[in-house]
Amino acid sequence: MRASGILLPISSLPSKYGIGCFSKSAYEFVDQLKRAGQRYWQILPLGPTGYGDSPYQSFSTFAGNPYFISLEDLIEEGVLSQEECDSADFGSIPVSVDYGKIYKARFPLLRKAYERSRISEDPGFWKFMEENSWWVRDYAIFMAVKDLFGGKSWDKWPEDIRKRWGYSMDYYQRELYFDIEFYEYLQYVFLKQWNRLKTYANENGIQIIGDIPIYVAFDSADTWANPQLFQLDGENMPTAVAGCPPDGFAADGQLWGNPLYRWDYHRDTGFGWWMSRLSYCFKLYDVVRIDHFRGFDEYFSIPFGDTTAHNGHWEKGPGMEIFWRMRECMGDRAVIAEDLGYVTDSVRRLVRDTGFPGMKVLEFAFDSRDTGSANDYLPHNYPVNSVVYTGTHDNETLTGWFAGIRPEERRMVRSYLNNFRDSGEEIYWDMVCTAMASVSRLCVIPLQDYFGYDNSCRMNQPSTLGKNWKWRLKEGELTEELLEKIRELTAWYGRLY
């Protein structure tokens, strides 16, 4: 069945109090998706973010971001007051998240809510802890200890707690009891609010596409609590880290710094940690997009301590073994394989063998260095079992991209679209229609591309800090006129909800 959806991060919703969250605006967006004839809402990872504010570098692969907790809901519960929330400084620019002010303003409010919640008397909380203690205890201890040591990365902690010696764990759990319970409370509230929103979306015919990075952050509860899963030495420091080799876009390659998996250990344990991770994701989302899918085929290993990716090399990943195990444990599940970038024959074979749809990004189709009609990203070459995007959160907006490409590439675009009008202002609509018209079973458009916004509204520019993950939709910006136009296009191309 042909379908379409919209990519909009939770943080980009026009919620009150400085950042998008699980507030009334989220429910209104679900209603808008339905009126626009959409069937999918794609979001970015929901995990708690640290330095750089990237959802792809989270303190936990299981925990949720406390920023997304609706303060309005807490006001309704009576654990916060309207005056307390209205008087806090969350920033003054409605179209941009001020993460520094969010951090300083939200956590004191959330702490007040916890202290007034009488959470230990809530049976729902104890049920949540019983079902999730396998990850939430380690996360809560990790965050409480991190706060105690001024936010330092866990490898800078004293050796006893860095290595989780038994007496040390007992000591910190006792001394930081209420700080630990605070972080458990946040996860309880987060999951309760998220489940309510997801249920509402599903009841209105909207499926949630979640997003999980293949790797976890080094400074995370996952690495601290489970060093045996990763390529670490006797001091629990990485021996090699993840990244990408040098190419035409990055002369030094990309040095991500994430710890690499010990795939031999994962095989020997039946991929137990991965099965727990994936099964948890399928509780949170209806469809799971796995970022950097090619890492399951081969991954790039860079010696720890190097400042570039020049000395890295490729290693074999687990291949189909992990997905056979997934089917054995969970049956067939809806997965999107993020197979972008340099794709080898073995990666293509892995995606084909899994049966998962790969991704096609229209912006990648018009590269003057590749003028052949065999380009995988040209729509006439798409397989039906694929998901087409105009761009992703890592790409320029369509309008920004078209303005910045070479003149010969703009001519390629116009020729392919049969659009030779003098003005390029409406070219984004032609691109959206081309994606919608493709044979790809699913089409997902970033919301910025329906507005024709320039790169000032771009979500992320990889390998940069300080200006990413900030764009937000203004209240009332998504008009009924635009929703009707999206619905009309969706109907024309056979994707209507």
N, C-alpha and C positions, 0 to 999 in steps of 0.2 A: 504494500500500500504506500503510495506517495504521500509525503508529509513535509511540513516545514516548521521551523521554530526560530526563536530569537535568542541571541547571546546577550545577556546583561548580568554582570556580577551583582551579588547582593549589595555590595558596598556602593554601587552606583544608583540604587533606588533613591527617590527623593524623600526619604524619611526625615523626620524631625531629629534634632540633636546631632547634627554634624556628619552622619554617615548612614548609608542604607542599612536597614536591619529588618527583623521579622515583625515590623509594625503594620499598621493599616495600609501603608503604601505598597507593601509586598502583596497583600490580598487584592488591592486595586489593580496591580500589574497583572496578576493572574486573570482577573476579569477582562482586562484589556487584551491579553493574549487570546482569550476565548472570542472576544468580539472581532478580533483581527483574523480569526479562522486558523490560529496556530495550534499545534499539538505538542510542542516542546518548548521548554524554557531551559537553556543551557546557562550554567553558572560557573564560577571559578572555584578552586578548592576552598573549603569552609574552615580550614584549620587556623589556630591562633598564630599570628604573625609576629616576627621579631624585627631586628635591625633591617632596614630597607623596606619593610612593610609588604614583602612579597608573599602571596599565598602559596608560592611554590617552595618557600623556605620556612617551614612551620615548626613550632616547638613540639608538635605531636601529630602523627598521621591519623590518630583516632579522635582527638579532642576537637571541639568547636571553638570558633573565635568569639570571645566574650563581647567584642564590639557589636556583634549582630543581635545581641539580646535587646529586645524592645523595652526601652525604659517606660514607654506608655503602659505596657502591660504590668510592669512593676508598680506604677502609680495606681492602676486599677486594683492591684492586689493589696495596696495599702502599705507596702514596705518602702516606698519613696513618695515624696510629695511633689506636686506640680511645681511649687515654688523652688524646691531644691534643684530640679532638673532645668527649669527655665533660667535660673540664675547662673548656671555653670557656663563656662566659656568653651564652646566646641569649635570655634572658628567663625569667621564672618562672611565667607565666600560660599554661597549655596551650591555652586557647580564644582566644588573641589573639596576633597577631604583633607583636613589639617590633622595629620596623624599625631603630631606633637601635642596639640591641644586635646585631641581625643584621648590620648593616653593619660594625660594629667587630670582630665575631668571625669572620665568614665569610671575608672577603677575606684576612686573614693565613693562615688555613688553606689556602685555595685557592692562595695564593702558594707555600706550602710544598709543596703537591702538585705544582705546576708545576716547582719547582726540583728535585724528586726524580724527575720523570717521564721524563727523558731523551727528551723529546718529539721532538727533532730526529732521533732514530734510529727513529721510528715511521713506517713506510710509510703507515699509515692517515692520519696527520696530513698528510703531503705530498699525498696524494690529495684530502683535504678542502680543502687550500689551493688546489690546482689547480682544483677545481670551484667554489670560493666566493670566490676572490681578488677578484672583481669588486665585492664589497661588504665582505668581512671585513677587507681591508687598510685601507680608509678608516676603518672602525669602530675597529680596534685602534689606529691612529695617533691618532685623535680622543680615545679614552679615555686613552691614555698621556700625551698633551699636556695634557688636562684635569687629570689627576692632578698633573702637573708644576706647573701654575698653581693648585693648591689647590682644584680643582673649579669654578673660575669658568666661566661661560658663554662660549662661543667668541667672542662679540662683544667680550669684555673682554680677549682675548689680544693680544699684539703684532701689528702690522699684517702683518708678513711671513708669519706662520703663519696668521693669521686669513684672509688672502687666498690662502694656499697658493702663495706664490711658489716657483719651482722650487728655488732654492738652499736655501731654508728647509725645504722638505719633505725634501730630501736630508740636511740637518743633523740634523733631529729623528729621522729614521729611523735615522740612524747612532748618535746619542747615546742614544736610548731603545730600542735594539734589543731588549733583554731584556724591557722593560716592554711593548713592542708584541707580542712573541712570547707573553707571559703572557696577553694578551687574546685572541690567536688560539687559544691552548691552551684557554681557557675555552669558546670557541665550538665547538671540536672536541669537547670532552667533553660539552657541552650537547647538541649535535646527535646524538652517538652514543647518549647515554642516552635522549633523546626518541624517536629512531627505534626504539629497542628497545621502549619502552613502547607507542608507536603500533602497532607490528607485533603486539605481544601483544594489544592491544585489538581490532585488526582480525581476528586469528585466532580471537578469541572472539565475533565477531559484533557488536562495538561500533565504531561510526563516531565520529570526533572532529569536533565542530563548533568550528572556530577563530573568532577574532574579530579583525578589523583595523579600526583607526580610519581614516576617510577622510583625515584630515590627519596630518602628522608634526609633531613638536615643533620649535620654533625651535632650541632647544639640543640639536641632534642631529647625528650624523654625516651624515645625509641632507641637511640644509640646508647644513651647512658644506661638504660635498664637491660639492654640485650646486646652487649658487645660481641657475643659469640656469633651474631648474625652477619657481622661486617668484617672487612679486611683491616683489623686493628692489631697492634703489637701488644706486648706484655704490659705496657703502661696504658693500654686502651687508646692509643693514638693511631691515626690512619697510616697504613703503609702505602696506600694509593688512593686517589680520589677521582671523581667523575669529571667529564668535560667532553669537548669536541675537538677534532684535529683542526689545524690551520686550513683555511680555504680562501676562496676569492672574496669572501665577506669579512673575514677576520684573519689577518696575517699571522697572529700568534695563537689562533684557535680560541676556544673558550674554556676557562678554568672554573668549573662550578663549585668544586670543593666538597661535594657530598661524598660520604663514605661509600665504598663499593661493597656489594654483597659477597659473602662467601657462599657461592652457589653450591659447592660440595656439601656444606653443612645443611643448606636448605633441602637438597635432594635427600640426604640421609634422614632428615626429619619429616619426609613427606610433604615438604613445603608448608609445614604447619603454620608458621607465622604469616605467610602470604595468604593461606586459606582463611585465617582469622581476619586479616586485613580486607580481603575482597568480600567476604561474607558480610562484614560490617558495612562496607560501602554499599552493598546491595540492599541493606536496610535503610540507608540514608537516601539513596537515589534509585530511579527507575532504570537509568542507563548510566554506565560508567565509561568515561573517556579516559584512557590510560596514556599519560603524557610520555613522550620519548619511547614509544613502543619498540623501536629497533634495538633498544638495550637488552631485550629478551633474546635477540638473535646474536648480536655482538655488542660489547660495550667498550668504550674508550677508557683506558687506564693510564693515569698520569701519576708519576712518582710524587708522593707527598712532600711538600716543601718547594716544589718547582713553582716558578712565577708565571710560566707560560705552558701551553700544551704541546710544545715542540717535541718533548721527549716521551710523549705518550705512545701507546700501542693498543691494538685491538685484541680483545679476549672474547672467547665464546661464552654466550649466555646459556640459559637452560633450554631455550627453544621450546618445542611443543610439549616437553615433559610437564611444565607447570600448568599448561592449559588442559592437558589430559587429566591432570589431578584436579583441576578446577571443575571440569565436567563430572568427574567421579564424585566430588563432594557436593556440588551445587546444581548439577544439571546444566542445561543450556541457559546462558545469561546474555543480556544485551550489553555489548561492549563496543566502543568505538576505538579503533587503533590509530593513535596519532603517529602516522608513518611519514611525516614530512622531512624535508631536507634531503641529504644524499642517500638514496635508497638503492641497495644492492639487490641482486637476484635472490639471495638467500632471505633478505627481509621480505621481498615480495612473496616468496614461497611460504614464509611463516604466516604472513597475513592471510594468504589464500588458504592455508591448511587450517587455520583457526576458524575460518568462515566469518571473521569479524569484518565489518566495513572499514575501509581506510578513508583518509581525508583527502579532499581535493580543494586547493585554495586558488581561486580565480586570479588573484594578483600574481601568482607564480607563473601564469601561462604566457606572459608577454615579456620575455627576456631576449633582448637583441643578440645575446651570445648564443641563443638556441633558436634558430629560425625554422627548424624543421616542424612539419605538421605532426610528428610523432610525440611531441611534448605531452607527458602524462597529465599535465594540468589544463590542457585545452579541452573544453567541454565535449567535443566530438569524440574524445578518447576515453571518457569516463565509463567505468562499468556500472551497472545498475546497483550493485552492492557497494555503495560508497556514500559518503556524506560530503556535500559541497558547501563551501564557505566562500564568501567574497573575500574575507580576511579573518584573522583570529585576534585574540587579545594582544598578541605579540606583533601584529602587523600595523602598518599605517592604516588610517581610514581610507576608503576608496578615493575620496576627493583629494586627500593629502598625497596619496600614492600617485594618482594620475598627474598631479601638478609637478611631482618631483622626478618622474621617469624621463628618460632620454626622448628627444623629439622623434627618433625612429621607432621607439617603443609606443609612443602615443599614436603614431601612424599605424602600427600593428594592431593596436586596440580598435581604432576606428575602422580599419579594414575588416577585422573579424566581426565587428558588431554592425557593419554596414551603416556607420554613423559618421557622416562627413560634414556635420553642421559646424559652423565657425566657433560657436561657444562650447566650452567643455563643462559648463555648469551642470548640465543634466546628464552627463555621461554616467554618473553613479546609478541612475535609474536603469540605463541600458545594461549595466553590469549586473545589477540585482535581477533583472528580467532574464538575463542569460543564465545565471545560476539557477533560478527558478525553473527555467525551461529545460534544463539538463535532465538526463535519464537517471541521475542519482536519486536513490529512493528517499533520501532525506536532504533537505536544504536548510542551512542555518545561517542567518544574517545577523551580524552585530548591529545593535540598534542604531549606533552612530551612522551606519551606512544608509539607513532609511531616511535619516535627516539630511544626508549629504554634508556632514560636518567635516571640517579640515583636521589637521593633525593636532590642533590644540585640544582636541577631545580624544586623542589616542590614549589607550589604557596602559600600554607598556612599551618601552623601547629597551630591548634586551641589552645587557652589559652597561646600563646607566643606573645611577642612584639619585634619589631626591625629587624626581618629578613623575614617578610612576604610580599606578593603582589609585589615582585621585579623582578621575572624572566622575561627575554625578549628573543625573537627570534633574531638571528643575520641576517643581510642582506645576502640573498643568501643561507641561511642554509636549507631552504625547497626546495630541488632539484627536478628537473623534474623526476629523477629516482624514488625518494620516492613517488611523486605524482602518477606516473604510477603504482607503486606497490599497493598503496591504492586503486586506481581505479580498478585494477585487482581483489583484494580481495572483493571489493564492488560488482563487477559484479558476482563473484563466489557465493556470498551469497544472491543474488537477491535483492540488495539494490541500484542498480545503478541509478544515476540521468538520 
